[in-house]
């Protein structure tokens, strides 16, 4: 018997700044009327009730925070727009999640190992379809995707492993899985609720907005894409930092700035067909804000 889902059209979006802005934009693209949270976590339920909201999106909060929010939503009768509470609970217990992934057939990273951490986001619907997106690596203030040293065969292997783990748990929505790579071996590290803030990389490299797709599957719809039709196009880098209030974004080919107001964190995305093209485009914009010397510091992790 199919699960009946409560419809939602007016979600309260937790969080502030550009993180919450991007989720509200996704809601609007889905025909909803999102409400911005004004206070902190303790005020969410009161704000949702006062605004007449029928759902609550936890934003980019961690699993521990989302467990608490989901429980409050249940008591208030609000749809919680995130992973199932049982899955969130498992995410908060590293040992429990590692055991679940072991049972699903995923290799586990040894806790004492040192190596590169790779993250990959996955979308899953209620009909058993799972999509793995672009693998990425965070290097200080910048997220890099895809990874030049990760061959197409290893990318496929990584993605299929992650998809197997997600499918075994019956995930519906958006999650991130992290692996540790040591030489030719990789192992599962942890699973985190999505979104995480790096979704712009998937948007530009694959042409699919994970934030919109998360809302689609939480509404009970099927994922429209198939894995075989997804491919990575070019190279991308995503920086997070704060800008001077007077900074002006001049744009240009392959550049995007997500910004909410004149203060707070911004997210700068640079895309190109090759790494050198990404670096040249990003350097131009960064130098406009801080000069060549500071721009070189931002680019050193590339």
DRENMI-867991 format. One record per residue (C-alpha): residue number from 1; z, y, x. Coordinates in nm, 2 decimals, always signed. Example, Ala and Ser with C-alpha at 12.3 -4.5 7.8 and 13.67 -1.06 7.14 Angstrom:
<rs>
@num=1, w=+0.78, v=-0.45, u=+1.23
@num=2, w=+0.71, v=-0.11, u=+1.37
</rs>
This chain:
<rs>
@num=1, w=+0.00, v=+0.00, u=+0.00
@num=2, w=-0.10, v=+0.34, u=+0.15
@num=3, w=+0.18, v=+0.58, u=+0.25
@num=4, w=+0.19, v=+0.88, u=+0.03
@num=5, w=+0.22, v=+1.20, u=+0.23
@num=6, w=+0.36, v=+1.53, u=+0.10
@num=7, w=+0.09, v=+1.79, u=+0.12
@num=8, w=+0.16, v=+2.11, u=+0.31
@num=9, w=-0.01, v=+2.45, u=+0.32
@num=10, w=+0.26, v=+2.69, u=+0.44
@num=11, w=+0.43, v=+2.57, u=+0.76
@num=12, w=+0.69, v=+2.76, u=+0.95
@num=13, w=+0.59, v=+2.74, u=+1.32
@num=14, w=+0.89, v=+2.72, u=+1.56
@num=15, w=+0.88, v=+2.90, u=+1.90
@num=16, w=+0.76, v=+3.23, u=+2.02
@num=17, w=+0.48, v=+3.40, u=+2.21
@num=18, w=+0.14, v=+3.24, u=+2.29
@num=19, w=+0.27, v=+2.88, u=+2.23
@num=20, w=+0.35, v=+2.95, u=+1.87
@num=21, w=+0.04, v=+3.18, u=+1.83
@num=22, w=-0.20, v=+2.90, u=+1.92
@num=23, w=-0.04, v=+2.66, u=+1.67
@num=24, w=-0.06, v=+2.93, u=+1.40
@num=25, w=-0.42, v=+2.98, u=+1.48
@num=26, w=-0.49, v=+2.61, u=+1.44
@num=27, w=-0.31, v=+2.62, u=+1.10
@num=28, w=-0.53, v=+2.91, u=+0.99
@num=29, w=-0.84, v=+2.72, u=+1.09
@num=30, w=-0.72, v=+2.44, u=+0.87
@num=31, w=-0.69, v=+2.67, u=+0.57
@num=32, w=-0.31, v=+2.71, u=+0.58
@num=33, w=-0.09, v=+3.01, u=+0.57
@num=34, w=+0.15, v=+2.97, u=+0.86
@num=35, w=+0.47, v=+3.17, u=+0.90
@num=36, w=+0.60, v=+3.28, u=+1.24
@num=37, w=+0.96, v=+3.19, u=+1.32
@num=38, w=+1.16, v=+3.50, u=+1.41
@num=39, w=+1.49, v=+3.35, u=+1.52
@num=40, w=+1.60, v=+3.06, u=+1.73
@num=41, w=+1.63, v=+2.69, u=+1.65
@num=42, w=+1.95, v=+2.74, u=+1.45
@num=43, w=+1.78, v=+2.98, u=+1.21
@num=44, w=+1.47, v=+2.77, u=+1.14
@num=45, w=+1.58, v=+2.60, u=+0.82
@num=46, w=+1.71, v=+2.93, u=+0.67
@num=47, w=+1.38, v=+3.10, u=+0.76
@num=48, w=+1.17, v=+2.82, u=+0.61
@num=49, w=+1.37, v=+2.83, u=+0.29
@num=50, w=+1.35, v=+3.21, u=+0.26
@num=51, w=+0.97, v=+3.21, u=+0.32
@num=52, w=+0.90, v=+2.93, u=+0.08
@num=53, w=+0.75, v=+2.71, u=+0.35
@num=54, w=+0.67, v=+2.34, u=+0.27
@num=55, w=+0.66, v=+2.22, u=+0.63
@num=56, w=+0.79, v=+2.29, u=+0.98
@num=57, w=+0.60, v=+2.26, u=+1.30
@num=58, w=+0.83, v=+2.22, u=+1.60
@num=59, w=+0.60, v=+2.40, u=+1.84
@num=60, w=+0.62, v=+2.29, u=+2.21
@num=61, w=+0.98, v=+2.19, u=+2.20
@num=62, w=+1.11, v=+1.88, u=+2.38
@num=63, w=+1.19, v=+1.55, u=+2.22
@num=64, w=+1.57, v=+1.61, u=+2.20
@num=65, w=+1.51, v=+1.94, u=+2.01
@num=66, w=+1.25, v=+1.78, u=+1.78
@num=67, w=+1.49, v=+1.50, u=+1.69
@num=68, w=+1.74, v=+1.76, u=+1.56
@num=69, w=+1.47, v=+1.96, u=+1.38
@num=70, w=+1.32, v=+1.65, u=+1.21
@num=71, w=+1.67, v=+1.55, u=+1.08
@num=72, w=+1.72, v=+1.90, u=+0.93
@num=73, w=+1.38, v=+1.89, u=+0.78
@num=74, w=+1.46, v=+1.56, u=+0.61
@num=75, w=+1.78, v=+1.70, u=+0.46
@num=76, w=+1.59, v=+2.01, u=+0.33
@num=77, w=+1.29, v=+1.82, u=+0.20
@num=78, w=+1.04, v=+1.98, u=+0.44
@num=79, w=+0.75, v=+1.80, u=+0.60
@num=80, w=+0.81, v=+1.77, u=+0.97
@num=81, w=+0.49, v=+1.82, u=+1.15
@num=82, w=+0.55, v=+1.61, u=+1.46
@num=83, w=+0.61, v=+1.25, u=+1.57
@num=84, w=+0.82, v=+1.01, u=+1.36
@num=85, w=+1.19, v=+1.06, u=+1.43
@num=86, w=+1.23, v=+0.70, u=+1.56
@num=87, w=+0.96, v=+0.76, u=+1.82
@num=88, w=+1.12, v=+1.09, u=+1.92
@num=89, w=+1.45, v=+0.91, u=+1.96
@num=90, w=+1.28, v=+0.66, u=+2.19
@num=91, w=+1.12, v=+0.95, u=+2.40
@num=92, w=+1.47, v=+1.08, u=+2.47
@num=93, w=+1.58, v=+0.74, u=+2.61
@num=94, w=+1.38, v=+0.67, u=+2.93
@num=95, w=+1.49, v=+0.31, u=+2.96
@num=96, w=+1.41, v=+0.23, u=+2.59
@num=97, w=+1.06, v=+0.38, u=+2.62
@num=98, w=+0.99, v=+0.20, u=+2.94
@num=99, w=+1.08, v=-0.12, u=+2.78
@num=100, w=+0.85, v=-0.05, u=+2.49
@num=101, w=+0.57, v=+0.02, u=+2.73
@num=102, w=+0.64, v=-0.29, u=+2.93
@num=103, w=+0.61, v=-0.49, u=+2.61
@num=104, w=+0.28, v=-0.32, u=+2.54
@num=105, w=+0.15, v=-0.44, u=+2.88
@num=106, w=+0.17, v=-0.12, u=+3.07
@num=107, w=+0.27, v=-0.12, u=+3.44
@num=108, w=+0.58, v=+0.08, u=+3.51
@num=109, w=+0.64, v=+0.32, u=+3.79
@num=110, w=+0.93, v=+0.24, u=+4.01
@num=111, w=+1.19, v=+0.51, u=+3.99
@num=112, w=+1.22, v=+0.54, u=+4.37
@num=113, w=+0.84, v=+0.58, u=+4.42
@num=114, w=+0.68, v=+0.91, u=+4.53
@num=115, w=+0.33, v=+0.98, u=+4.42
@num=116, w=+0.10, v=+1.20, u=+4.21
@num=117, w=+0.20, v=+1.26, u=+3.85
@num=118, w=-0.09, v=+1.25, u=+3.61
@num=119, w=-0.06, v=+1.36, u=+3.24
@num=120, w=-0.29, v=+1.27, u=+2.96
@num=121, w=-0.28, v=+1.37, u=+2.60
@num=122, w=-0.36, v=+1.13, u=+2.31
@num=123, w=-0.44, v=+1.17, u=+1.95
@num=124, w=-0.38, v=+0.90, u=+1.69
@num=125, w=-0.44, v=+0.87, u=+1.32
@num=126, w=-0.29, v=+0.65, u=+1.05
@num=127, w=-0.59, v=+0.42, u=+1.05
@num=128, w=-0.55, v=+0.29, u=+1.40
@num=129, w=-0.79, v=+0.52, u=+1.59
@num=130, w=-0.66, v=+0.65, u=+1.92
@num=131, w=-0.83, v=+0.91, u=+2.15
@num=132, w=-0.74, v=+0.98, u=+2.50
@num=133, w=-0.83, v=+1.32, u=+2.64
@num=134, w=-0.86, v=+1.48, u=+2.98
@num=135, w=-0.63, v=+1.37, u=+3.27
@num=136, w=-0.46, v=+1.66, u=+3.43
@num=137, w=-0.21, v=+1.74, u=+3.70
@num=138, w=+0.03, v=+2.04, u=+3.73
@num=139, w=+0.04, v=+2.21, u=+4.07
@num=140, w=+0.30, v=+2.48, u=+4.05
@num=141, w=+0.19, v=+2.74, u=+3.80
@num=142, w=-0.16, v=+2.59, u=+3.74
@num=143, w=-0.27, v=+2.28, u=+3.55
@num=144, w=-0.59, v=+2.12, u=+3.70
@num=145, w=-0.84, v=+1.90, u=+3.51
@num=146, w=-1.01, v=+1.67, u=+3.55
@num=147, w=-0.90, v=+1.53, u=+3.89
@num=148, w=-1.17, v=+1.50, u=+4.15
@num=149, w=-1.01, v=+1.19, u=+4.32
@num=150, w=-0.99, v=+1.01, u=+3.98
@num=151, w=-1.32, v=+0.82, u=+3.94
@num=152, w=-1.47, v=+0.76, u=+3.60
@num=153, w=-1.37, v=+0.40, u=+3.62
@num=154, w=-1.00, v=+0.48, u=+3.70
@num=155, w=-1.01, v=+0.75, u=+3.43
@num=156, w=-1.12, v=+0.50, u=+3.17
@num=157, w=-0.86, v=+0.25, u=+3.29
@num=158, w=-0.59, v=+0.52, u=+3.27
@num=159, w=-0.70, v=+0.63, u=+2.93
@num=160, w=-0.72, v=+0.27, u=+2.79
@num=161, w=-0.38, v=+0.19, u=+2.92
@num=162, w=-0.23, v=+0.50, u=+2.76
@num=163, w=-0.41, v=+0.43, u=+2.43
@num=164, w=-0.27, v=+0.07, u=+2.43
@num=165, w=+0.08, v=+0.21, u=+2.46
@num=166, w=+0.03, v=+0.46, u=+2.18
@num=167, w=-0.13, v=+0.21, u=+1.95
@num=168, w=+0.16, v=-0.04, u=+2.01
@num=169, w=+0.40, v=+0.22, u=+1.87
@num=170, w=+0.20, v=+0.32, u=+1.57
@num=171, w=+0.19, v=+0.68, u=+1.68
@num=172, w=+0.04, v=+0.93, u=+1.44
@num=173, w=-0.02, v=+1.28, u=+1.59
@num=174, w=-0.03, v=+1.42, u=+1.94
@num=175, w=+0.16, v=+1.29, u=+2.24
@num=176, w=+0.15, v=+1.31, u=+2.62
@num=177, w=+0.19, v=+1.01, u=+2.85
@num=178, w=+0.26, v=+1.06, u=+3.22
@num=179, w=+0.18, v=+0.81, u=+3.50
@num=180, w=+0.27, v=+0.81, u=+3.87
@num=181, w=-0.02, v=+0.71, u=+4.10
@num=182, w=+0.06, v=+0.56, u=+4.44
@num=183, w=-0.25, v=+0.45, u=+4.63
@num=184, w=-0.44, v=+0.23, u=+4.40
@num=185, w=-0.15, v=+0.16, u=+4.17
@num=186, w=-0.03, v=+0.35, u=+3.87
@num=187, w=+0.27, v=+0.31, u=+3.65
@num=188, w=+0.41, v=+0.46, u=+3.33
@num=189, w=+0.67, v=+0.74, u=+3.38
@num=190, w=+0.74, v=+0.88, u=+3.03
@num=191, w=+0.60, v=+0.99, u=+2.69
@num=192, w=+0.65, v=+1.34, u=+2.55
@num=193, w=+0.58, v=+1.49, u=+2.21
@num=194, w=+0.28, v=+1.72, u=+2.18
@num=195, w=+0.17, v=+1.99, u=+2.21
@num=196, w=+0.27, v=+2.07, u=+2.57
@num=197, w=+0.08, v=+2.39, u=+2.63
@num=198, w=-0.21, v=+2.24, u=+2.83
@num=199, w=-0.43, v=+2.18, u=+2.52
@num=200, w=-0.68, v=+2.45, u=+2.62
@num=201, w=-0.80, v=+2.22, u=+2.90
@num=202, w=-0.90, v=+1.95, u=+2.65
@num=203, w=-1.05, v=+2.22, u=+2.43
@num=204, w=-1.29, v=+2.35, u=+2.70
@num=205, w=-1.36, v=+2.02, u=+2.88
@num=206, w=-1.41, v=+1.80, u=+2.57
@num=207, w=-1.49, v=+2.05, u=+2.30
@num=208, w=-1.20, v=+1.92, u=+2.08
@num=209, w=-0.89, v=+2.13, u=+1.99
@num=210, w=-0.59, v=+1.89, u=+2.00
@num=211, w=-0.39, v=+2.14, u=+1.79
@num=212, w=-0.63, v=+2.13, u=+1.50
@num=213, w=-0.67, v=+1.75, u=+1.53
@num=214, w=-0.29, v=+1.71, u=+1.53
@num=215, w=-0.27, v=+1.89, u=+1.19
@num=216, w=-0.57, v=+1.68, u=+1.06
@num=217, w=-0.40, v=+1.35, u=+1.13
@num=218, w=-0.06, v=+1.46, u=+1.01
@num=219, w=-0.23, v=+1.55, u=+0.68
@num=220, w=-0.34, v=+1.19, u=+0.65
@num=221, w=-0.70, v=+1.24, u=+0.75
@num=222, w=-0.90, v=+1.03, u=+1.00
@num=223, w=-0.99, v=+1.14, u=+1.34
@num=224, w=-1.36, v=+1.24, u=+1.33
@num=225, w=-1.45, v=+1.16, u=+1.69
@num=226, w=-1.49, v=+0.83, u=+1.86
@num=227, w=-1.39, v=+0.77, u=+2.22
@num=228, w=-1.74, v=+0.67, u=+2.32
@num=229, w=-1.86, v=+1.02, u=+2.22
@num=230, w=-1.61, v=+1.21, u=+2.43
@num=231, w=-1.70, v=+1.32, u=+2.78
@num=232, w=-1.56, v=+1.56, u=+3.03
@num=233, w=-1.78, v=+1.86, u=+3.10
@num=234, w=-1.71, v=+2.06, u=+3.42
@num=235, w=-1.39, v=+2.17, u=+3.58
@num=236, w=-1.10, v=+2.38, u=+3.44
@num=237, w=-0.78, v=+2.54, u=+3.55
@num=238, w=-0.50, v=+2.68, u=+3.34
@num=239, w=-0.24, v=+2.93, u=+3.47
@num=240, w=+0.08, v=+3.04, u=+3.30
@num=241, w=+0.24, v=+3.37, u=+3.40
@num=242, w=+0.34, v=+3.71, u=+3.28
@num=243, w=+0.11, v=+4.01, u=+3.31
@num=244, w=+0.19, v=+4.38, u=+3.35
@num=245, w=+0.17, v=+4.54, u=+3.01
@num=246, w=-0.11, v=+4.76, u=+3.12
@num=247, w=-0.33, v=+4.47, u=+3.24
@num=248, w=-0.68, v=+4.46, u=+3.08
@num=249, w=-0.87, v=+4.13, u=+3.05
@num=250, w=-1.24, v=+4.20, u=+3.13
@num=251, w=-1.36, v=+3.85, u=+3.03
@num=252, w=-1.67, v=+3.71, u=+3.18
@num=253, w=-1.84, v=+3.37, u=+3.19
@num=254, w=-1.60, v=+3.07, u=+3.17
@num=255, w=-1.28, v=+3.28, u=+3.14
@num=256, w=-1.04, v=+3.29, u=+2.85
@num=257, w=-0.70, v=+3.46, u=+2.81
@num=258, w=-0.45, v=+3.35, u=+2.54
@num=259, w=-0.20, v=+3.63, u=+2.49
@num=260, w=+0.05, v=+3.73, u=+2.22
@num=261, w=+0.13, v=+4.10, u=+2.23
@num=262, w=+0.17, v=+4.30, u=+2.55
@num=263, w=+0.46, v=+4.11, u=+2.70
@num=264, w=+0.57, v=+3.76, u=+2.76
@num=265, w=+0.38, v=+3.46, u=+2.90
@num=266, w=+0.00, v=+3.45, u=+2.90
@num=267, w=-0.23, v=+3.16, u=+2.97
@num=268, w=-0.54, v=+3.21, u=+3.17
@num=269, w=-0.82, v=+2.95, u=+3.15
@num=270, w=-1.10, v=+2.93, u=+3.40
@num=271, w=-1.39, v=+2.69, u=+3.35
@num=272, w=-1.70, v=+2.61, u=+3.56
@num=273, w=-1.94, v=+2.32, u=+3.63
@num=274, w=-1.80, v=+2.29, u=+3.99
@num=275, w=-1.46, v=+2.37, u=+4.15
@num=276, w=-1.61, v=+2.65, u=+4.36
@num=277, w=-1.74, v=+2.81, u=+4.04
@num=278, w=-1.40, v=+2.79, u=+3.88
@num=279, w=-1.24, v=+2.95, u=+4.18
@num=280, w=-1.49, v=+3.23, u=+4.21
@num=281, w=-1.45, v=+3.32, u=+3.84
@num=282, w=-1.07, v=+3.30, u=+3.85
@num=283, w=-1.05, v=+3.50, u=+4.17
@num=284, w=-1.24, v=+3.79, u=+4.02
@num=285, w=-1.01, v=+3.82, u=+3.72
@num=286, w=-0.68, v=+3.76, u=+3.92
@num=287, w=-0.80, v=+4.03, u=+4.18
@num=288, w=-0.85, v=+4.28, u=+3.90
@num=289, w=-0.49, v=+4.24, u=+3.80
@num=290, w=-0.31, v=+4.20, u=+4.14
@num=291, w=-0.56, v=+4.25, u=+4.42
@num=292, w=-0.73, v=+4.00, u=+4.66
@num=293, w=-0.41, v=+3.90, u=+4.85
@num=294, w=-0.22, v=+3.80, u=+4.54
@num=295, w=-0.52, v=+3.64, u=+4.38
@num=296, w=-0.55, v=+3.42, u=+4.69
@num=297, w=-0.19, v=+3.31, u=+4.64
@num=298, w=-0.26, v=+3.21, u=+4.28
@num=299, w=-0.56, v=+3.01, u=+4.40
@num=300, w=-0.39, v=+2.83, u=+4.69
@num=301, w=-0.30, v=+2.53, u=+4.48
@num=302, w=-0.67, v=+2.46, u=+4.40
</rs>
